[in-house]
Amino acid sequence: MAKTIRLTVAQALVKFLNNQYIEFDGKETPMFEGVFGIFGHGNVVGLGQALQEEPGHLVVHQGRNEQGMALAAVGFAKQCRRKKIFACTSSVGPGAANMVTAAATATANCIPVLFLPGDTYSDRQPDPVLQQMEQPNNLSVTTNDAFKAVCKYWDRITRPEILMQAAVHAMRVLADPADTGAVCLALPQDVEGEAYDYPEYFFQKRVHHIDRPAPVERAIREAVEVLKRKKKPLMICGGGVKYSEAEKTLLEFAKKYNIPFGETQAGKGIISWEEPLNVGGIGETGCLSANKLAKEADVIIGVGTRYTDFTTSSKWLYQNPEVEFININISKFHAYKMDGVQVVGDAQAALQALDKALAETSWSSGYTDEIKTARAEYDAEVDRLYHIEYTGDDFVPEVDDDYDFKTASKEFIELTGSCLTQSQVLGIVNENIDKNSVIVAASGSLPGDLQRAWRAETVDSYHLEYGFSCMGYEVNAALGVKYAQPDREVYALVGDAAYMMLHSELPASIQEHTKINVIVFDNMMNGCINNLEIGHGQETFGTEFRFRNEKSGQLDGGFVPIDFAMNAASYGCKTYKVHTADELKAALADAKKQTVSTLIDCKVLPKTMIHGYGDWWRVGVAQVSKNKKIQDCWKNLMEPNIAKARKY
């Protein structure tokens, strides 16, 4: 009979997590770095007790906000290329509900995070307990059921013995490169403390292997047959290249067959921008060169991409009537998109197999000087963007005529004393931080500007969350990135709205003596969405941060000024207020010398973000409106482009 160990459910779970390992290409590492936790009545005397008495190698980090700490866990796992992860625990009720957004962010980006929310009593004896969500039609429903929609695996541990099966299945999903994401094991607070005689073999060392499955020969043959009749291929470097660690293989493949490649947000920053075949970001937030070549390409080789609407420009970008798709993806679900040839397998293994088969032919792309020309235009455009300065009335921003830029900019300048443009600030930051530094961003106009114009030179220096575009990811994930790579400087590039939305783990960085740098781009509005509404015929509505006007009763008074530096200083950060290019350069230089977290409060003129390059994005414009401009937008912009886009 198997030997047993008598432990509570919480103690058994902690012991189990300590014995999980990841193996990839022969390198074996502990799967769990630690646990982010905010402890309350739903977990403190259960999981909290277990972590206090025998944590093993798990380091417990105290969160300030459940969503914020979980976003730090997402950032950590993403920067570790999904080879090391955190668990996150909260109390029952609002604590658990706060983590749902972070779970969605993890799943949307295919990032593994284990969520361990406390839950209401399994035996229901004291119901309704504090923070319980009562549903008269189903008493088994709790707040944690909300995780079902945003997790790749969900379970509730209603009896101690359930933990064994549930924990093993949780690891199955967390270690699965084709189907990973958030995993939730809901822990009823009475069951957390229940004891059970667990068999010793439940706690054996488990090594979860991330293999490199090769595609079937039939798929490779089909891909070769497509390529043999094509002359203008374009590759897309997606996140799957990063997690497969296939960047070297992709670059060698591209060079051998003279194929340019564009980058998704998840794929950018693993191959240097200096590589001549790297034509930059692609799609709705893509750059000049990639989008130009994409429209003419007769075959798209998508490597590890989910083909989101931003990558495909709402399935509109690839306009060559003869275009076909070859989809290399470890996920069969994603490989099926765009009616492409489904090359299901690890990115590195698939590219190697395709290379071996192509080498038996004499095929190469038919490009002559098109790639070089596109790259030269792109480089010149980025240089231009980095040096745009506001010079007064002669400055014409790339915005709709309906927005009174001169009036708004005059008001902004009088209030802040700053004439800095957003692209100018990005250029200064790009050219003045160490090349090995990591930038983190997620929401607003910054991801688009960064994908179009940021020059990433070193591996994993570009960390963008754009699967969920979660406001508040930036500052909190930066802490997770710093935990993952403590020897690198980390910069969170964040808009004013996203900073106000959530920056809870900034004080945690002070507590942990873990320095991060935050650059707040304050334009006193949700600038990205303000652009969206104005560009589609609407007037400004609910996107500028203005006082309520007593006369009109609307939010159309003056801009609301905020001192972000003062806020960060209250936590113990070294802070800077910048209004000029020289002040920004000086702040960046001094921030490098600091040992505590820093924040640069940068006032940036509204409407000075970078605009699109030959892209179109489908927006749900009203087909009925009293506003003629909205009518014209539907008729002239949306309706004809919907007709040009692929239907599925």
ZIJOJO-V753662 format. One record per residue. N is the residue number from 1. RES is the residue in one letter. OMEGA is omega in radians with two decimals (none if undefined). Layout:
# ZIJOJO-V753662
n->N res->RES omega->OMEGA
n->N res->RES omega->OMEGA
This chain:
# ZIJOJO-V753662
n->1 res->M omega->-3.09
n->2 res->A omega->3.06
n->3 res->K omega->-3.12
n->4 res->T omega->3.06
n->5 res->I omega->-3.13
n->6 res->R omega->-3.10
n->7 res->L omega->2.97
n->8 res->T omega->3.09
n->9 res->V omega->-3.13
n->10 res->A omega->3.13
n->11 res->Q omega->3.13
n->12 res->A omega->3.14
n->13 res->L omega->3.13
n->14 res->V omega->3.12
n->15 res->K omega->3.13
n->16 res->F omega->-3.11
n->17 res->L omega->3.13
n->18 res->N omega->-3.06
n->19 res->N omega->3.10
n->20 res->Q omega->-3.10
n->21 res->Y omega->3.06
n->22 res->I omega->3.03
n->23 res->E omega->3.11
n->24 res->F omega->-3.11
n->25 res->D omega->3.06
n->26 res->G omega->3.13
n->27 res->K omega->-3.08
n->28 res->E omega->-3.14
n->29 res->T omega->3.03
n->30 res->P omega->-3.07
n->31 res->M omega->-3.04
n->32 res->F omega->3.07
n->33 res->E omega->-3.10
n->34 res->G omega->-3.08
n->35 res->V omega->2.93
n->36 res->F omega->-3.09
n->37 res->G omega->2.84
n->38 res->I omega->-2.96
n->39 res->F omega->3.11
n->40 res->G omega->-3.02
n->41 res->H omega->-3.13
n->42 res->G omega->-3.10
n->43 res->N omega->-2.97
n->44 res->V omega->-3.12
n->45 res->V omega->3.08
n->46 res->G omega->3.14
n->47 res->L omega->3.11
n->48 res->G omega->3.11
n->49 res->Q omega->-3.12
n->50 res->A omega->3.14
n->51 res->L omega->3.12
n->52 res->Q omega->-3.04
n->53 res->E omega->-3.10
n->54 res->E omega->-3.10
n->55 res->P omega->-3.04
n->56 res->G omega->3.14
n->57 res->H omega->-3.09
n->58 res->L omega->3.09
n->59 res->V omega->-3.14
n->60 res->V omega->3.10
n->61 res->H omega->-3.10
n->62 res->Q omega->3.12
n->63 res->G omega->3.06
n->64 res->R omega->3.11
n->65 res->N omega->-3.03
n->66 res->E omega->3.11
n->67 res->Q omega->-3.11
n->68 res->G omega->-3.12
n->69 res->M omega->3.12
n->70 res->A omega->3.05
n->71 res->L omega->3.03
n->72 res->A omega->3.09
n->73 res->A omega->3.09
n->74 res->V omega->3.14
n->75 res->G omega->3.12
n->76 res->F omega->-3.09
n->77 res->A omega->3.12
n->78 res->K omega->-3.13
n->79 res->Q omega->3.09
n->80 res->C omega->-3.13
n->81 res->R omega->3.03
n->82 res->R omega->-3.12
n->83 res->K omega->3.08
n->84 res->K omega->-3.04
n->85 res->I omega->3.04
n->86 res->F omega->2.86
n->87 res->A omega->-3.14
n->88 res->C omega->-3.13
n->89 res->T omega->3.12
n->90 res->S omega->3.02
n->91 res->S omega->3.14
n->92 res->V omega->2.99
n->93 res->G omega->-3.05
n->94 res->P omega->3.09
n->95 res->G omega->3.10
n->96 res->A omega->-3.11
n->97 res->A omega->3.13
n->98 res->N omega->-3.09
n->99 res->M omega->-3.08
n->100 res->V omega->3.13
n->101 res->T omega->3.13
n->102 res->A omega->3.09
n->103 res->A omega->3.09
n->104 res->A omega->3.11
n->105 res->T omega->3.11
n->106 res->A omega->-3.08
n->107 res->T omega->3.14
n->108 res->A omega->-3.12
n->109 res->N omega->3.14
n->110 res->C omega->-3.12
n->111 res->I omega->-3.11
n->112 res->P omega->3.02
n->113 res->V omega->3.11
n->114 res->L omega->3.13
n->115 res->F omega->-3.10
n->116 res->L omega->-3.13
n->117 res->P omega->2.96
n->118 res->G omega->-3.09
n->119 res->D omega->3.12
n->120 res->T omega->-3.03
n->121 res->Y omega->3.11
n->122 res->S omega->-3.11
n->123 res->D omega->3.06
n->124 res->R omega->-3.06
n->125 res->Q omega->-3.10
n->126 res->P omega->-3.06
n->127 res->D omega->-0.13
n->128 res->P omega->-3.12
n->129 res->V omega->3.10
n->130 res->L omega->3.09
n->131 res->Q omega->-3.13
n->132 res->Q omega->3.08
n->133 res->M omega->-3.10
n->134 res->E omega->3.03
n->135 res->Q omega->-3.06
n->136 res->P omega->-3.11
n->137 res->N omega->-3.12
n->138 res->N omega->-3.06
n->139 res->L omega->3.11
n->140 res->S omega->-3.13
n->141 res->V omega->3.07
n->142 res->T omega->3.09
n->143 res->T omega->-3.06
n->144 res->N omega->3.04
n->145 res->D omega->3.11
n->146 res->A omega->3.13
n->147 res->F omega->-3.05
n->148 res->K omega->-3.08
n->149 res->A omega->-3.00
n->150 res->V omega->-3.13
n->151 res->C omega->3.08
n->152 res->K omega->3.02
n->153 res->Y omega->-3.11
n->154 res->W omega->3.09
n->155 res->D omega->3.08
n->156 res->R omega->-3.04
n->157 res->I omega->-3.07
n->158 res->T omega->3.04
n->159 res->R omega->-3.09
n->160 res->P omega->-3.07
n->161 res->E omega->3.10
n->162 res->I omega->-3.09
n->163 res->L omega->-3.03
n->164 res->M omega->-3.14
n->165 res->Q omega->-3.10
n->166 res->A omega->-3.11
n->167 res->A omega->3.13
n->168 res->V omega->3.11
n->169 res->H omega->3.08
n->170 res->A omega->3.13
n->171 res->M omega->3.11
n->172 res->R omega->-3.10
n->173 res->V omega->-3.11
n->174 res->L omega->-3.10
n->175 res->A omega->-3.08
n->176 res->D omega->-3.09
n->177 res->P omega->-3.12
n->178 res->A omega->-3.01
n->179 res->D omega->-3.11
n->180 res->T omega->-3.13
n->181 res->G omega->3.13
n->182 res->A omega->3.04
n->183 res->V omega->-3.12
n->184 res->C omega->2.95
n->185 res->L omega->-3.13
n->186 res->A omega->-3.01
n->187 res->L omega->3.04
n->188 res->P omega->-2.95
n->189 res->Q omega->3.06
n->190 res->D omega->-3.12
n->191 res->V omega->3.12
n->192 res->E omega->-3.08
n->193 res->G omega->-3.14
n->194 res->E omega->-3.13
n->195 res->A omega->-3.13
n->196 res->Y omega->3.11
n->197 res->D omega->-3.10
n->198 res->Y omega->3.07
n->199 res->P omega->-3.10
n->200 res->E omega->-3.07
n->201 res->Y omega->3.05
n->202 res->F omega->-3.07
n->203 res->F omega->3.10
n->204 res->Q omega->3.08
n->205 res->K omega->3.11
n->206 res->R omega->3.11
n->207 res->V omega->-3.14
n->208 res->H omega->-3.02
n->209 res->H omega->2.98
n->210 res->I omega->-3.05
n->211 res->D omega->3.09
n->212 res->R omega->-3.13
n->213 res->P omega->3.13
n->214 res->A omega->3.09
n->215 res->P omega->3.11
n->216 res->V omega->-3.09
n->217 res->E omega->-3.14
n->218 res->R omega->-3.14
n->219 res->A omega->3.11
n->220 res->I omega->3.11
n->221 res->R omega->3.13
n->222 res->E omega->3.13
n->223 res->A omega->3.13
n->224 res->V omega->-3.14
n->225 res->E omega->3.07
n->226 res->V omega->-3.09
n->227 res->L omega->-3.08
n->228 res->K omega->3.13
n->229 res->R omega->-3.12
n->230 res->K omega->-3.13
n->231 res->K omega->-3.08
n->232 res->K omega->3.12
n->233 res->P omega->3.01
n->234 res->L omega->3.08
n->235 res->M omega->3.01
n->236 res->I omega->3.11
n->237 res->C omega->-3.11
n->238 res->G omega->-3.12
n->239 res->G omega->3.12
n->240 res->G omega->3.07
n->241 res->V omega->-3.14
n->242 res->K omega->-3.04
n->243 res->Y omega->3.03
n->244 res->S omega->-3.04
n->245 res->E omega->-3.04
n->246 res->A omega->-3.04
n->247 res->E omega->3.12
n->248 res->K omega->3.14
n->249 res->T omega->3.13
n->250 res->L omega->-3.11
n->251 res->L omega->3.12
n->252 res->E omega->3.11
n->253 res->F omega->-3.13
n->254 res->A omega->-3.13
n->255 res->K omega->-3.07
n->256 res->K omega->-3.06
n->257 res->Y omega->3.09
n->258 res->N omega->-3.12
n->259 res->I omega->3.04
n->260 res->P omega->3.10
n->261 res->F omega->3.03
n->262 res->G omega->-3.05
n->263 res->E omega->2.91
n->264 res->T omega->3.08
n->265 res->Q omega->-3.11
n->266 res->A omega->-3.11
n->267 res->G omega->-3.11
n->268 res->K omega->3.02
n->269 res->G omega->3.06
n->270 res->I omega->3.00
n->271 res->I omega->-3.05
n->272 res->S omega->3.09
n->273 res->W omega->-3.09
n->274 res->E omega->3.12
n->275 res->E omega->-3.04
n->276 res->P omega->-3.12
n->277 res->L omega->3.09
n->278 res->N omega->-3.07
n->279 res->V omega->2.95
n->280 res->G omega->-3.10
n->281 res->G omega->-3.06
n->282 res->I omega->3.02
n->283 res->G omega->-3.08
n->284 res->E omega->3.08
n->285 res->T omega->-3.11
n->286 res->G omega->-3.05
n->287 res->C omega->-3.04
n->288 res->L omega->-3.01
n->289 res->S omega->-3.09
n->290 res->A omega->-3.11
n->291 res->N omega->3.09
n->292 res->K omega->-3.13
n->293 res->L omega->-3.11
n->294 res->A omega->-3.11
n->295 res->K omega->-3.09
n->296 res->E omega->-3.06
n->297 res->A omega->3.10
n->298 res->D omega->3.00
n->299 res->V omega->3.10
n->300 res->I omega->3.07
n->301 res->I omega->-3.13
n->302 res->G omega->-3.11
n->303 res->V omega->3.08
n->304 res->G omega->3.11
n->305 res->T omega->3.09
n->306 res->R omega->-3.11
n->307 res->Y omega->3.06
n->308 res->T omega->-3.11
n->309 res->D omega->3.08
n->310 res->F omega->3.11
n->311 res->T omega->-3.10
n->312 res->T omega->-3.03
n->313 res->S omega->-3.11
n->314 res->S omega->3.12
n->315 res->K omega->-3.08
n->316 res->W omega->-2.91
n->317 res->L omega->-2.98
n->318 res->Y omega->-2.89
n->319 res->Q omega->3.09
n->320 res->N omega->-3.09
n->321 res->P omega->3.14
n->322 res->E omega->-3.04
n->323 res->V omega->3.03
n->324 res->E omega->-3.04
n->325 res->F omega->2.98
n->326 res->I omega->-3.00
n->327 res->N omega->3.08
n->328 res->I omega->-3.09
n->329 res->N omega->3.12
n->330 res->I omega->3.11
n->331 res->S omega->3.11
n->332 res->K omega->3.12
n->333 res->F omega->-3.11
n->334 res->H omega->-3.14
n->335 res->A omega->-3.11
n->336 res->Y omega->-3.03
n->337 res->K omega->3.08
n->338 res->M omega->-3.13
n->339 res->D omega->-3.10
n->340 res->G omega->2.97
n->341 res->V omega->-3.01
n->342 res->Q omega->3.09
n->343 res->V omega->-3.02
n->344 res->V omega->3.13
n->345 res->G omega->3.08
n->346 res->D omega->-3.05
n->347 res->A omega->-3.12
n->348 res->Q omega->-3.13
n->349 res->A omega->-3.13
n->350 res->A omega->3.12
n->351 res->L omega->3.11
n->352 res->Q omega->3.12
n->353 res->A omega->3.13
n->354 res->L omega->3.11
n->355 res->D omega->-3.13
n->356 res->K omega->-3.13
n->357 res->A omega->-3.14
n->358 res->L omega->-3.11
n->359 res->A omega->3.12
n->360 res->E omega->3.07
n->361 res->T omega->3.08
n->362 res->S omega->-3.01
n->363 res->W omega->2.94
n->364 res->S omega->-3.14
n->365 res->S omega->-3.13
n->366 res->G omega->-3.12
n->367 res->Y omega->3.00
n->368 res->T omega->3.14
n->369 res->D omega->-3.07
n->370 res->E omega->-3.10
n->371 res->I omega->-3.14
n->372 res->K omega->3.14
n->373 res->T omega->3.14
n->374 res->A omega->3.13
n->375 res->R omega->-3.14
n->376 res->A omega->3.10
n->377 res->E omega->3.13
n->378 res->Y omega->-3.12
n->379 res->D omega->3.13
n->380 res->A omega->3.13
n->381 res->E omega->3.12
n->382 res->V omega->3.08
n->383 res->D omega->3.13
n->384 res->R omega->-3.11
n->385 res->L omega->-3.09
n->386 res->Y omega->-3.07
n->387 res->H omega->3.06
n->388 res->I omega->3.10
n->389 res->E omega->3.05
n->390 res->Y omega->-3.08
n->391 res->T omega->3.11
n->392 res->G omega->-3.04
n->393 res->D omega->-3.11
n->394 res->D omega->3.14
n->395 res->F omega->-3.14
n->396 res->V omega->3.14
n->397 res->P omega->-3.14
n->398 res->E omega->-3.14
n->399 res->V omega->3.13
n->400 res->D omega->-3.12
n->401 res->D omega->-3.08
n->402 res->D omega->-3.13
n->403 res->Y omega->-3.10
n->404 res->D omega->-3.07
n->405 res->F omega->-3.06
n->406 res->K omega->3.13
n->407 res->T omega->-3.12
n->408 res->A omega->-3.12
n->409 res->S omega->3.11
n->410 res->K omega->3.12
n->411 res->E omega->-3.12
n->412 res->F omega->-3.12
n->413 res->I omega->3.12
n->414 res->E omega->-3.10
n->415 res->L omega->-3.00
n->416 res->T omega->-3.06
n->417 res->G omega->-3.09
n->418 res->S omega->3.02
n->419 res->C omega->-3.09
n->420 res->L omega->3.04
n->421 res->T omega->-3.05
n->422 res->Q omega->-3.13
n->423 res->S omega->3.08
n->424 res->Q omega->3.13
n->425 res->V omega->3.12
n->426 res->L omega->3.11
n->427 res->G omega->3.13
n->428 res->I omega->3.14
n->429 res->V omega->-3.11
n->430 res->N omega->-3.05
n->431 res->E omega->-3.04
n->432 res->N omega->3.02
n->433 res->I omega->3.12
n->434 res->D omega->-3.06
n->435 res->K omega->3.13
n->436 res->N omega->3.14
n->437 res->S omega->3.12
n->438 res->V omega->3.01
n->439 res->I omega->-3.13
n->440 res->V omega->3.09
n->441 res->A omega->-3.07
n->442 res->A omega->-2.90
n->443 res->S omega->3.12
n->444 res->G omega->-3.10
n->445 res->S omega->-3.07
n->446 res->L omega->3.12
n->447 res->P omega->3.11
n->448 res->G omega->3.13
n->449 res->D omega->-3.12
n->450 res->L omega->3.13
n->451 res->Q omega->-3.13
n->452 res->R omega->-2.89
n->453 res->A omega->-3.11
n->454 res->W omega->3.13
n->455 res->R omega->-3.13
n->456 res->A omega->-3.06
n->457 res->E omega->-3.04
n->458 res->T omega->-3.04
n->459 res->V omega->3.08
n->460 res->D omega->3.10
n->461 res->S omega->-3.08
n->462 res->Y omega->-3.05
n->463 res->H omega->-3.11
n->464 res->L omega->2.99
n->465 res->E omega->-3.14
n->466 res->Y omega->3.03
n->467 res->G omega->3.13
n->468 res->F omega->-3.12
n->469 res->S omega->-2.99
n->470 res->C omega->3.05
n->471 res->M omega->-3.10
n->472 res->G omega->3.10
n->473 res->Y omega->-2.85
n->474 res->E omega->-3.05
n->475 res->V omega->-3.05
n->476 res->N omega->3.10
n->477 res->A omega->3.11
n->478 res->A omega->3.08
n->479 res->L omega->3.09
n->480 res->G omega->3.10
n->481 res->V omega->-3.14
n->482 res->K omega->3.05
n->483 res->Y omega->-3.11
n->484 res->A omega->-3.08
n->485 res->Q omega->-3.02
n->486 res->P omega->-3.10
n->487 res->D omega->-3.13
n->488 res->R omega->3.00
n->489 res->E omega->-3.11
n->490 res->V omega->-3.12
n->491 res->Y omega->3.00
n->492 res->A omega->3.07
n->493 res->L omega->-2.92
n->494 res->V omega->3.05
n->495 res->G omega->-3.13
n->496 res->D omega->-3.11
n->497 res->A omega->-3.13
n->498 res->A omega->3.08
n->499 res->Y omega->3.13
n->500 res->M omega->3.13
n->501 res->M omega->-3.08
n->502 res->L omega->3.00
n->503 res->H omega->-2.95
n->504 res->S omega->-3.05
n->505 res->E omega->2.99
n->506 res->L omega->3.03
n->507 res->P omega->3.07
n->508 res->A omega->3.10
n->509 res->S omega->3.07
n->510 res->I omega->3.14
n->511 res->Q omega->-3.06
n->512 res->E omega->-3.08
n->513 res->H omega->-3.09
n->514 res->T omega->-3.00
n->515 res->K omega->2.90
n->516 res->I omega->3.12
n->517 res->N omega->-3.13
n->518 res->V omega->3.04
n->519 res->I omega->-3.13
n->520 res->V omega->3.07
n->521 res->F omega->-3.05
n->522 res->D omega->3.04
n->523 res->N omega->3.04
n->524 res->M omega->3.10
n->525 res->M omega->2.88
n->526 res->N omega->-2.93
n->527 res->G omega->-3.11
n->528 res->C omega->-3.12
n->529 res->I omega->3.03
n->530 res->N omega->3.05
n->531 res->N omega->-3.07
n->532 res->L omega->-3.09
n->533 res->E omega->-3.13
n->534 res->I omega->-3.14
n->535 res->G omega->3.13
n->536 res->H omega->2.94
n->537 res->G omega->-3.11
n->538 res->Q omega->2.95
n->539 res->E omega->3.12
n->540 res->T omega->-3.13
n->541 res->F omega->3.00
n->542 res->G omega->-3.11
n->543 res->T omega->3.07
n->544 res->E omega->-3.13
n->545 res->F omega->-3.07
n->546 res->R omega->3.07
n->547 res->F omega->3.02
n->548 res->R omega->-3.10
n->549 res->N omega->-3.11
n->550 res->E omega->-3.11
n->551 res->K omega->-3.09
n->552 res->S omega->-3.07
n->553 res->G omega->-3.10
n->554 res->Q omega->3.07
n->555 res->L omega->-3.12
n->556 res->D omega->3.04
n->557 res->G omega->-3.14
n->558 res->G omega->3.07
n->559 res->F omega->3.09
n->560 res->V omega->-3.12
n->561 res->P omega->3.11
n->562 res->I omega->3.11
n->563 res->D omega->-3.12
n->564 res->F omega->3.11
n->565 res->A omega->3.12
n->566 res->M omega->3.11
n->567 res->N omega->-3.11
n->568 res->A omega->3.12
n->569 res->A omega->3.14
n->570 res->S omega->3.10
n->571 res->Y omega->-3.09
n->572 res->G omega->3.13
n->573 res->C omega->2.93
n->574 res->K omega->-3.01
n->575 res->T omega->-3.13
n->576 res->Y omega->3.01
n->577 res->K omega->-3.07
n->578 res->V omega->-3.12
n->579 res->H omega->-3.11
n->580 res->T omega->3.12
n->581 res->A omega->-3.13
n->582 res->D omega->3.11
n->583 res->E omega->3.12
n->584 res->L omega->3.11
n->585 res->K omega->3.13
n->586 res->A omega->3.13
n->587 res->A omega->3.12
n->588 res->L omega->3.14
n->589 res->A omega->-3.12
n->590 res->D omega->-3.13
n->591 res->A omega->3.12
n->592 res->K omega->-3.07
n->593 res->K omega->-3.02
n->594 res->Q omega->3.07
n->595 res->T omega->3.06
n->596 res->V omega->3.12
n->597 res->S omega->-3.10
n->598 res->T omega->3.02
n->599 res->L omega->3.07
n->600 res->I omega->3.13
n->601 res->D omega->-2.99
n->602 res->C omega->3.13
n->603 res->K omega->-3.01
n->604 res->V omega->-3.12
n->605 res->L omega->3.07
n->606 res->P omega->3.07
n->607 res->K omega->3.14
n->608 res->T omega->3.02
n->609 res->M omega->-3.10
n->610 res->I omega->-3.12
n->611 res->H omega->-2.92
n->612 res->G omega->3.14
n->613 res->Y omega->3.05
n->614 res->G omega->-3.10
n->615 res->D omega->3.03
n->616 res->W omega->-3.13
n->617 res->W omega->-3.12
n->618 res->R omega->3.11
n->619 res->V omega->-3.08
n->620 res->G omega->-3.11
n->621 res->V omega->3.13
n->622 res->A omega->3.08
n->623 res->Q omega->3.09
n->624 res->V omega->-3.13
n->625 res->S omega->3.02
n->626 res->K omega->-3.10
n->627 res->N omega->-3.09
n->628 res->K omega->3.14
n->629 res->K omega->3.08
n->630 res->I omega->3.06
n->631 res->Q omega->-3.14
n->632 res->D omega->3.13
n->633 res->C omega->3.12
n->634 res->W omega->-3.05
n->635 res->K omega->-2.99
n->636 res->N omega->-3.07
n->637 res->L omega->-3.02
n->638 res->M omega->-3.02
n->639 res->E omega->-3.12
n->640 res->P omega->-3.13
n->641 res->N omega->3.03
n->642 res->I omega->3.13
n->643 res->A omega->-3.12
n->644 res->K omega->-3.05
n->645 res->A omega->3.02
n->646 res->R omega->-3.05
n->647 res->K omega->3.13
n->648 res->Y omega->none
